[in-house]
Amino acid sequence: MANEAVNSDDMMDDGDRRPSGKKKLILIGVAALLVLGGGGAGAYFYFQNAPQASADGNPQEAIAPVEPVVFFAMPEITVNLESVAGRQQYLKLRATLELRNNEEISAIQPFMPRVLDAFQVYLRELRTTDLEGSAGIFRLKEELQRRINVAVYPVQIRKVLFEEILIQ
């Protein structure tokens, strides 16, 4: 029986060895350092952009200069839409253009017939399915802005704002 008593550590293969206590401690320490380092870096970058406190203790916020904005109301446009089933549908549209200053309004005034023509040509090709949902309205805004900017070049329109969109 004395020969049969074998140490259990001797029977384990090399691949079945468990890591020693020192290796576990090192792995836990490295993982803790990574977590603490990541948290410290995150806190540094988060608080780096925080507003600074003034002498009276109130935080100072960076105030961006407000750029001037001028609006130009376009005339109301009513067009018949492309019909699929033979039923006539109409689109009534009132839009306002956002510009940088009053000089741009006077610069685009002579080109308004071109702008209205570009609107008419584009809007008559639309179907009601093209105007469904917010994505359809967004695409309409983008396309109208692109067409206006082509018609009134070198003036650039900032935005096309819809006051009314009615489909009958």
C-alpha positions as CSV (number, residue, x, y, z in Angstrom):
1,M,0.0,0.0,0.0
2,A,2.9,2.3,0.6
3,N,3.7,2.0,-3.1
4,E,0.1,2.8,-4.1
5,A,0.1,6.0,-2.3
6,V,1.0,8.5,-5.0
7,N,0.9,12.2,-4.7
8,S,-2.0,13.6,-6.7
9,D,0.1,16.4,-8.1
10,D,2.4,13.8,-9.8
11,M,-0.5,12.3,-11.7
12,M,-1.6,15.5,-13.5
13,D,-0.4,16.1,-17.0
14,D,1.5,19.3,-17.9
15,G,-1.7,20.6,-19.7
16,D,-3.9,20.1,-16.7
17,R,-1.9,22.2,-14.3
18,R,-3.7,25.0,-12.6
19,P,-2.1,28.4,-12.4
20,S,-0.3,29.0,-9.1
21,G,-1.4,31.6,-6.6
22,K,1.2,34.1,-7.8
23,K,0.0,34.0,-11.4
24,K,-3.6,34.5,-10.3
25,L,-2.5,37.5,-8.2
26,I,-0.6,39.0,-11.1
27,L,-3.5,38.5,-13.6
28,I,-6.0,40.1,-11.1
29,G,-3.6,43.0,-10.6
30,V,-3.1,43.6,-14.3
31,A,-6.9,43.5,-14.8
32,A,-7.4,46.0,-12.0
33,L,-4.8,48.3,-13.4
34,L,-6.5,48.2,-16.8
35,V,-9.9,49.0,-15.3
36,L,-8.5,51.8,-13.1
37,G,-6.5,53.3,-16.0
38,G,-9.5,53.3,-18.3
39,G,-11.6,54.9,-15.7
40,G,-9.0,57.5,-15.0
41,A,-8.6,58.3,-18.7
42,G,-12.3,58.6,-19.1
43,A,-12.6,60.9,-16.2
44,Y,-9.8,63.1,-17.5
45,F,-11.3,63.5,-20.9
46,Y,-14.8,64.1,-19.4
47,F,-13.7,66.8,-17.0
48,Q,-11.3,68.4,-19.4
49,N,-14.3,69.8,-21.5
50,A,-16.2,70.9,-18.4
51,P,-16.9,74.6,-18.1
52,Q,-14.4,76.5,-16.0
53,A,-15.5,78.3,-12.8
54,S,-15.1,82.1,-12.8
55,A,-14.0,84.1,-9.8
56,D,-17.5,84.3,-8.3
57,G,-17.9,80.5,-8.5
58,N,-20.4,80.4,-11.4
59,P,-19.3,78.3,-14.3
60,Q,-18.4,80.1,-17.5
61,E,-19.9,78.7,-20.6
62,A,-18.3,79.3,-24.0
63,I,-20.8,81.5,-25.9
64,A,-20.6,81.1,-29.6
65,P,-21.2,84.2,-31.6
66,V,-24.7,84.2,-33.2
67,E,-24.6,84.5,-36.9
68,P,-27.2,86.8,-38.4
69,V,-30.0,85.1,-40.2
70,V,-32.5,86.6,-42.7
71,F,-35.6,85.0,-44.0
72,F,-37.2,85.4,-47.4
73,A,-40.8,84.2,-47.9
74,M,-41.4,82.5,-51.3
75,P,-44.7,82.8,-53.0
76,E,-47.2,79.9,-52.5
77,I,-46.9,77.1,-55.1
78,T,-49.7,74.8,-56.1
79,V,-48.9,71.9,-58.5
80,N,-50.6,68.7,-59.6
81,L,-48.6,65.6,-58.7
82,E,-47.8,62.7,-60.9
83,S,-50.8,60.4,-60.7
84,V,-50.6,56.6,-60.7
85,A,-54.3,55.6,-60.8
86,G,-55.5,58.5,-62.9
87,R,-56.8,60.4,-59.8
88,Q,-55.5,64.0,-59.7
89,Q,-53.7,65.1,-56.5
90,Y,-52.4,68.5,-55.7
91,L,-49.5,69.8,-53.6
92,K,-49.7,73.2,-52.0
93,L,-46.4,74.4,-50.7
94,R,-45.3,77.6,-48.8
95,A,-41.6,77.8,-48.1
96,T,-39.2,80.3,-46.6
97,L,-35.5,80.6,-47.4
98,E,-32.9,81.2,-44.8
99,L,-30.1,83.5,-45.9
100,R,-27.1,85.2,-44.3
101,N,-27.9,88.9,-44.8
102,N,-30.2,91.3,-46.6
103,E,-27.7,91.7,-49.5
104,E,-28.4,88.1,-50.4
105,I,-32.1,88.7,-50.6
106,S,-31.5,91.5,-53.1
107,A,-29.1,89.2,-55.0
108,I,-31.7,86.4,-55.4
109,Q,-34.7,88.6,-56.3
110,P,-33.8,88.8,-60.0
111,F,-33.5,85.0,-60.1
112,M,-36.9,84.2,-58.6
113,P,-38.4,83.2,-62.0
114,R,-35.6,80.5,-62.3
115,V,-36.2,79.4,-58.8
116,L,-40.0,79.0,-59.3
117,D,-39.4,77.2,-62.5
118,A,-37.0,74.8,-60.8
119,F,-39.6,74.2,-58.1
120,Q,-42.4,73.6,-60.6
121,V,-40.5,71.2,-62.7
122,Y,-39.3,69.1,-59.8
123,L,-42.6,69.2,-57.8
124,R,-44.7,68.0,-60.8
125,E,-42.6,64.9,-61.1
126,L,-43.3,63.8,-57.5
127,R,-45.8,61.2,-56.4
128,T,-47.6,61.1,-53.1
129,T,-45.4,58.2,-52.1
130,D,-42.3,60.4,-52.4
131,L,-43.7,62.7,-49.7
132,E,-44.6,60.1,-47.1
133,G,-43.1,60.4,-43.7
134,S,-40.4,62.7,-42.3
135,A,-37.7,61.1,-44.6
136,G,-39.7,62.1,-47.7
137,I,-40.1,65.7,-46.4
138,F,-36.4,65.8,-45.6
139,R,-35.5,64.6,-49.1
140,L,-37.8,67.3,-50.6
141,K,-36.0,70.0,-48.5
142,E,-32.6,68.8,-49.6
143,E,-33.5,68.6,-53.3
144,L,-35.2,72.0,-53.3
145,Q,-32.2,73.6,-51.6
146,R,-29.9,72.0,-54.1
147,R,-32.0,73.3,-57.0
148,I,-32.2,76.8,-55.5
149,N,-28.5,77.0,-55.0
150,V,-27.9,76.1,-58.6
151,A,-30.4,78.7,-59.8
152,V,-29.0,81.6,-57.7
153,Y,-25.3,80.8,-57.8
154,P,-23.0,82.3,-56.3
155,V,-25.4,83.0,-53.4
156,Q,-25.9,80.0,-51.2
157,I,-29.2,79.3,-49.4
158,R,-28.6,78.0,-45.9
159,K,-31.9,76.2,-45.5
160,V,-35.4,75.7,-47.0
161,L,-38.0,76.0,-44.3
162,F,-41.5,74.7,-44.9
163,E,-44.4,76.8,-43.6
164,E,-47.1,74.7,-45.2
165,I,-47.3,71.4,-47.1
166,L,-50.7,70.3,-48.1
167,I,-51.5,67.3,-50.3
168,Q,-55.1,67.0,-51.6
